[in-house]
Amino acid sequence: MTTLVKENQMVKVTTTYNKEYKGITLDVFGKGSIILLTDKFETIKIVASEIENVAFTRFQKELSSMLREVYANYKESQKLEKEIKKQQEMVDNMRGDLYDVKSRLKDKMNSFQEKRLDLFGTIEDVANKLTHTLGKAKVNYLSDSSRGKAVSINKVYAKSNKVHLSLCFTNEFNGMENKLLDWNEYERNFSCWDSAAFLKKYCPNVLQDVKQAFYYGTVKEEQRTWGEIDDRGKVEVETNIAVSLNIDRDNFESVLKQIVQSIRSFKTSYVLKNNSSYHSSYRDNSVF
């Protein structure tokens, strides 16, 4: 490169690959790389290593005026982009501050909801504190992706002077690979979506497991459904079970400990348990 190039200069650029460009320099960056608006009003980027030679040049007055007008608009757009970036950084910082404030607000509300239990001790206060405490104990969702099974707490609520847990047991499996399921029989007899018949014959019922884990409460199956997830034989069974508990301000800590232990027990009794292990008992456990 024989000429030191700056912005807003009319130049002729010869490249190392024997290409020649004429135009106005919109930007200069790095160690001699340029962005050039050509006299054909095309924008090209030429890195320093590709520049063989740069020389000043002139254009017809009208063409020169048009090139400089584009240059002025280009600089204006750059200025606005910088301002937008600056404003965006401010917005990002404010968004972070907002997240922190909302997080503190949520924590504060949860804390005050729990303190209501000490002040008033209503059944709703018990349910609220139990919701937060089970979240802190990290038992709201237990899963194992390799087995396609999960246990989750849908909600905790107060009703009829008792606290209720709504639990959801999910089981996904490939029907063609499931040892308990004769896939040909399944396709022949259950393609009509006879849910009750399908669940009774092939899907282990977890009701007895839940009754055993929550021996100190009242357990009731709310709903059990199944369906094909895709056309390759993948089946999902979902069981919703309600557990009613006698828990109040006085026995909260002791019953809470039992609840956490009961839910964690599903990690081995359900989530990590092979479907084949139900082979001898799943028919006996069926409620259909």
Buried (B, 14 or more C-beta within 10 A) or exposed (E): BEBEBEBBBBBBBBBEEEEEBBBBBBBBEEEBBBBBBBBEEEEBEBEBEEBBEBEEBEBEEEBBEBBBEBBEEBBEEEEEEEEEEEEEEEEEEEEEEEEEEEEEEEEEEBEEBBEBBEEEEBBBBBBBBBBBBBEEBEBBEBBEEEBBBBBBBBEBBBEEEBBBBBBBBBBBBBBBEBEBBBEEEBEEEBEEEEBEEBBBBBBBBBBBBBBEBBEEBEBBBEEBEBEBEEEEBBBBBBBBBBBBBEBBBEEBEEBBEBBBEBBBBBBEBBBEBEBEEBEEEBEEBBEE
